[in-house]
Amino acid sequence: MEADKNSIIKALSERTIRELPLDDFKPAAVLIPIIAGAGPRRLILTVRTGEVEHHKNQISFPGGRMDEGETLQETAVRENFEEVGIDPSVVRVLGRLDDMYTISNYRVTPYVAWIDKKFELRASPRETAEILEVPISDLLDPKIHKSSEAVWMDQKFNVHFYYWGSHTIWGATGFILEQFLRLYEEVKN
């Protein structure tokens, strides 16, 4: 069974969010777009180009650095439009997950969004080499998920790897994805 929009909203609103201080990190946000139209629920991820400043050729959620005068949620929706072309008018932000720090000195805030209206994908040639529509059911398959312990900033944590087809999803995206998938599994009908 698939989780529905209302159960995701409820689960997101009831959880205690870990908000991290900015300190020397720059604010950034990503969008976790759930495509809820025809077919199975899917997430939009991108393969970054070799032209971007950080995390070249890696898989990520649409997102980036916050611009002056906007909120983090606005950043996530704007970056989604810039990187994959989904019009902000069809994006319904449901809530957010925990902040995280990246090795590229960003504090990333992930926002979960629901898209059930018609949209068109259009990759940004400078930022997006490929747009992936990954079925959530594939990502929930324990056979494609591995984790290993690492230490960063004097703290132990798990690095999550998802092997989907020829792609490896890991790093900050793997961390965010694991957090999302735990929530999704809790609320699916």
Order of alpha helices (4+ residues) and beta strands (2+ residues): alpha-beta-beta-beta-beta-alpha-beta-beta-beta-beta-alpha-beta-beta-beta-alpha
